[in-house]
Amino acid sequence: MTKHKFPVTAAIRFLREHGVAFEPREYPYEPHGGTRQSALCLGVDEHAVIKTIVLQNEHKQGLIVLMHGDKHISTRNLARDLGMKHIEPASPQQANKWTGYLVGGTSPFGHKAGLPVYVEKSIYDLPLIYINGGKRGFLVVIKPADLMCLQPHDVQVATDLP
């Protein structure tokens, strides 16, 4: 029996270095399919699929927000909550420069620039989460408590209605 190999990305190396148990899950990537596509392919609730969003503030400094796949961030409320004047999505080119990952394959683990990571607090209430493993079409299943290896900033991220 042949053992299936999964991608060894910077995110996977980070998880291994920090002793985080994970289960790799691959699915057919579809451009602009988002978390809905991955949830459908893996047969899981989209709420448990966590998206990694690269943003920038008014000083063009980057940050990462982790949010439930079925929710949207209010950047206006987030900026206010973080004491910033303005937050907006980073361009795909800037996000790639900061993280080393392509949009659709961005992981909060092992990114290049050491951006601060903000986690929606309710993510910790889930038993397991599905989060990008550093490649399009590749998620890892981990326990939410293992996000602590990131030393994230826990926030109640203000959301827009889905």
CORLINFEN-V250818 format. One record per helix or strand of 3 or more residues. SS is the DSSP state (H for helix, E for strand). FROM is the first residue (numbers start at 1). TO is the last residue. If there is no record, write none. Layout:
BEGIN
SS	FROM	TO
SS	FROM	TO
END
This chain:
BEGIN
H	10	17
E	23	26
H	34	42
H	46	48
E	49	57
E	62	68
H	75	81
E	87	89
H	92	99
E	116	120
H	121	125
E	129	135
E	138	142
H	144	150
E	153	155
END
